[in-house]
Amino acid sequence: MPETTQDYSDRLAGYVDGLDPLIVQQETPDKLARLIHGIPVQQLSGRPEPGKWSIIEILAHMAEDELVSSWRYRQMIEHDGEVLHGFDQDLWARLGNYGEWSASEALDLFRLLRNANLRMLRALSPEEWERSGNHMERGRITVRELARHMAAHDINHILQIEACLR
């Protein structure tokens, strides 16, 4: 049976239980770099099975999802209660031609966007952390909850990459 949106949210929430989401997010780019260091391009670009993303495609998705999160954080802070639209990650992968990216290109973009987001998050007031948006798929979400979700999203994809490397 396919995973529901609630199942996905619950699984990801378990990944960050008791962890500081900003520390998880800060550590992710270096973890990713260590995971892919010295791995041949063929292994990074090969899909583990039909319909599953390669490691490079996962990294490209993480970079573009960080871009989306940049926008969401800022919209929520500026316009409390803003509607947050979902996006079709498979369509974005096709439009972004993720298979043509290099691992270093994807990781560099991810790192750049992540560092910008962390710089912003660390400067937020307590009130700004509680600003929210209404996600079309997940309902009301605060800036704090989105930061936790993104940390869990990192862990989820790190686990996927580790599985691809086994």
Phi, psi and omega in degrees: 000132181295151180287131177280168176301319179293318177300316179300311180299317180295317180298314180295321179301324178296331180294330186249008180303121178082002181256154174276116185297331180287326176292316177303312181295321180297322184280339187301312182303319179291323176299315179298317180299318179294321181297320186264353182302126176077002180277130181300146180305322180301321180286323179291328185262350180280137178279135182294332175196160181304136179085355178253146182284149171285171177299317178298318179296323176297315179297319178296318177299316180298320178296313182288329176292327176294325175298314178300316181296323176305313180294315182298311179307310186291323177294318180296318181292317182285321185231080181308129181090006181306143174285130180246114180278146172283178175217153181274100186297329178289322176295316179298321179297319179291312181296323180277355179049054185306329180296343179268352181285156168263158178299318182293322178298313180295315181293321178298315179295316178303311182299316181299311180293319180298315180298321178296318179293317180296320177301316179293313183300321181293341182263001184288148173280162176305323180293321181293327177298334183263359174298157187219170172224164177250099182286132184299333181256328188250356180081202184294135179216133178272168175302317178301316180292324177294321177298320176295317179299317182293325175296317179294322177301319176303308182299318179304314182283329173299316178298321178296316180295318177300320178295321177296328183278346180282000000 
